[in-house]
Amino acid sequence: MELKGKAALVTGGSRGIGRAVCLELARRGACVAVNYAGNAAAAEETVESCKAMGVDAFSVQADVADAAACDAMVKEVVSRFGRLDILVNNAGITRDGLMPMLKDADWDAVLDANLKGAFHCMRAAYRPMMKQKYGRVVNLSSIVGLRGNAGQANYAASKAGLIGLTKSMAKELAGRNVTVNAVAPGFIDTDMTAALPEKARESMLASIPMGRLGQGEDVAKAVAFFAGDGAGYVTGQVLCVDGGMAV
């Protein structure tokens, strides 16, 4: 198993893409810490599914927008596993709205969770990874961060910011054998997309050259590639998993 002996922390790992990432890393042999903000039951489901694959796993609650909580979370992971090899910054929220109606609180909430949250977790993991001279950081950006989207100025800004953060930290950490990359999903079949009206889904599908939504597993496999030794000489890159939308 490619990641056997590695220890991973996945933020927002209780459901959707985050859960798929946790399961893929566990399938490849990594121990997994499943971060969640509020849904403890869903996080425990993910933990049990990981354990069923023969790896150690546990859930850890933290709001990534809270710097102190992120520091405590990383310390708990290192204490439990003895190290932290893989950090996947997946936690994120949306607060959509056209700019005239977009409240400051909605802007701040999205930037705090999606961008500042990744910064908090990377800063907390910085020293442990530097000390062990090994690390794999994977940030979940979005096709929206590359192309923009009407009604999602805050979300697009946060995901575009993640790309800049990824490239900057890749340069900062490369000399210590720590890689930092990003995955930019397109439209993925999740609870959020399933709740869209039929016309919205049809419009969405029409914008995808492959003509179908992606699956969480598609994104998880891209994350696992960056987390593995096969990507040891790859850093500062953005991999689109979008069915051709970015072409």
C-alpha positions in Angstrom: 0.0 0.0 0.0 1.5 3.2 -1.3 0.8 5.4 1.8 1.4 2.8 4.5 3.0 4.3 7.6 1.9 7.8 6.6 -0.3 10.0 8.8 -2.9 12.3 7.2 -5.2 15.1 8.4 -8.2 15.9 6.2 -10.2 19.0 7.1 -13.9 18.9 6.4 -13.6 15.1 6.1 -17.0 14.1 7.4 -18.9 14.1 4.1 -18.8 14.8 0.4 -15.4 15.2 -1.2 -13.7 15.3 2.2 -15.0 11.8 3.1 -14.0 10.4 -0.3 -10.5 11.8 0.3 -10.3 10.2 3.7 -11.4 6.8 2.3 -8.9 6.9 -0.6 -6.0 7.7 1.7 -7.0 5.0 4.1 -7.4 2.5 1.1 -3.8 3.3 0.3 -2.7 2.6 3.8 -2.5 6.0 5.5 -3.8 6.6 9.1 -6.4 9.4 8.9 -7.5 12.2 11.2 -11.0 13.3 10.2 -11.6 16.9 11.0 -15.2 18.2 11.3 -16.8 21.4 12.4 -20.2 20.4 13.7 -21.4 17.0 12.5 -19.7 14.5 14.9 -21.9 11.6 13.8 -20.9 12.0 10.1 -17.3 12.2 11.1 -17.5 9.0 13.1 -19.0 7.3 10.1 -16.0 8.3 8.0 -13.7 7.1 10.8 -15.3 3.7 11.0 -15.1 3.3 7.2 -11.4 4.1 7.4 -10.8 1.7 10.2 -12.6 -1.0 8.3 -9.7 -0.8 5.8 -7.2 -1.7 8.6 -5.8 1.7 9.4 -5.9 3.8 12.5 -8.4 6.8 12.3 -10.0 9.2 14.6 -12.2 12.3 14.4 -11.1 15.8 15.6 -13.4 18.8 16.0 -12.1 22.2 15.0 -13.4 25.3 13.2 -10.6 26.0 10.8 -11.4 29.7 10.9 -10.1 29.6 14.5 -6.3 29.7 14.6 -5.9 28.3 18.1 -8.2 25.4 17.3 -6.1 24.5 14.3 -2.9 24.6 16.4 -4.5 22.3 18.9 -5.8 20.0 16.2 -2.4 19.5 14.6 -0.8 18.9 18.0 -3.4 16.3 18.7 -2.7 14.5 15.3 1.0 14.5 15.9 0.5 13.2 19.5 -1.8 10.4 18.2 0.1 9.4 15.1 3.6 10.5 16.1 3.9 12.6 12.9 1.9 14.4 10.3 2.8 13.6 6.7 -0.2 14.6 4.7 -2.4 17.7 5.2 -5.5 18.1 2.9 -7.2 21.5 3.2 -10.7 20.6 2.1 -13.0 22.4 4.6 -15.0 25.2 3.0 -18.3 26.9 2.8 -20.4 29.0 0.4 -22.5 32.1 1.0 -23.6 33.0 -2.5 -25.1 36.2 -3.7 -24.8 38.9 -6.3 -22.4 41.6 -5.1 -25.0 44.4 -4.4 -26.7 41.9 -2.0 -23.5 40.3 -0.6 -23.1 41.3 3.0 -19.7 41.9 4.6 -20.4 39.0 7.0 -20.9 36.6 4.1 -17.7 37.8 2.5 -15.8 37.4 5.7 -17.2 34.0 6.6 -16.2 32.5 3.2 -12.7 34.0 3.2 -12.2 33.0 6.8 -13.2 29.3 6.3 -11.9 28.7 2.8 -8.6 30.7 2.6 -7.7 31.7 6.2 -8.6 28.2 7.4 -6.1 26.7 5.0 -3.5 29.2 6.1 -4.1 28.4 9.8 -3.7 24.6 9.2 -0.6 25.0 7.0 1.0 27.3 9.6 0.3 24.8 12.3 1.7 21.9 10.2 4.8 24.0 9.0 7.2 23.1 11.9 6.3 19.4 12.2 6.8 18.9 8.5 10.0 21.0 8.4 11.4 19.1 11.3 10.8 15.7 9.8 11.9 16.9 6.4 8.9 15.5 4.7 5.3 16.6 4.0 2.6 16.6 1.4 0.1 19.5 1.5 -2.9 19.4 -0.9 -5.3 22.4 -1.1 -8.8 22.0 -2.5 -9.3 25.0 -4.8 -12.1 25.0 -7.5 -12.7 25.6 -11.1 -14.5 28.8 -9.9 -11.2 30.0 -8.6 -9.8 29.8 -12.1 -12.8 31.0 -14.1 -14.9 33.0 -11.7 -18.7 32.6 -11.4 -21.5 35.1 -11.2 -23.0 35.2 -7.7 -19.9 33.7 -6.1 -17.4 36.6 -5.8 -16.5 35.6 -2.3 -16.1 31.9 -3.1 -14.1 32.6 -6.3 -11.8 35.0 -4.4 -11.2 32.5 -1.7 -10.4 29.6 -4.1 -8.2 31.9 -6.3 -6.4 33.0 -3.2 -5.7 29.3 -2.3 -3.9 28.9 -5.6 -1.6 31.9 -4.8 -1.1 30.5 -1.3 -0.2 27.1 -2.7 2.4 28.4 -5.1 4.0 30.7 -2.5 4.2 27.9 0.1 5.5 25.5 -2.5 8.5 27.7 -3.0 9.0 28.3 0.7 8.9 24.6 1.7 10.5 22.9 -1.3 14.0 22.8 0.2 12.7 20.7 3.1 11.1 18.0 0.9 7.6 19.4 1.6 5.4 19.7 -1.5 2.4 21.9 -1.8 -0.2 21.4 -4.6 -3.8 22.2 -5.3 -6.7 20.2 -6.9 -9.4 22.3 -8.6 -12.6 20.3 -8.9 -15.4 21.2 -11.3 -19.0 20.3 -10.7 -18.9 17.2 -8.4 -22.0 15.1 -7.5 -22.5 16.0 -3.9 -25.4 16.8 -1.6 -25.2 20.4 -2.7 -25.4 19.7 -6.4 -28.1 17.1 -5.8 -30.3 19.8 -4.3 -30.2 22.0 -7.3 -33.3 22.5 -9.5 -33.4 20.4 -12.6 -32.9 23.4 -14.9 -29.8 24.4 -13.0 -28.4 20.9 -13.3 -29.1 20.9 -17.0 -27.3 24.2 -17.4 -24.4 22.8 -15.4 -24.1 19.7 -17.4 -24.1 21.7 -20.7 -20.9 23.5 -19.5 -19.0 20.2 -19.0 -17.4 18.8 -22.2 -17.6 15.2 -20.8 -21.4 15.7 -20.2 -21.5 14.4 -16.6 -20.8 15.4 -13.1 -17.7 14.2 -11.4 -17.6 11.9 -8.4 -15.9 12.5 -5.1 -13.7 9.6 -5.9 -12.4 11.4 -9.0 -11.1 14.2 -6.8 -9.9 11.9 -4.1 -7.6 10.0 -6.5 -6.1 13.3 -7.7 -5.4 14.3 -4.0 -3.9 10.8 -3.4 -1.6 11.3 -6.3 -0.2 14.5 -4.8 0.0 12.8 -1.4 2.1 9.9 -2.7 5.7 9.4 -3.5 5.0 9.4 -7.2 4.5 13.1 -7.0 7.6 13.8 -4.9 9.1 16.1 -7.6 5.8 17.9 -8.2 5.1 21.1 -6.3 3.2 24.3 -6.8 0.8 22.8 -9.4 -2.9 23.0 -9.9 -4.7 19.9 -11.2 -8.2 20.5 -12.6 -10.6 17.6 -12.1 -13.5 19.0 -14.1 -14.5 17.0 -17.1 -12.8 19.4 -19.4 -14.3 22.7 -18.2 -11.0 24.5 -18.0 -9.9 23.6 -21.5 
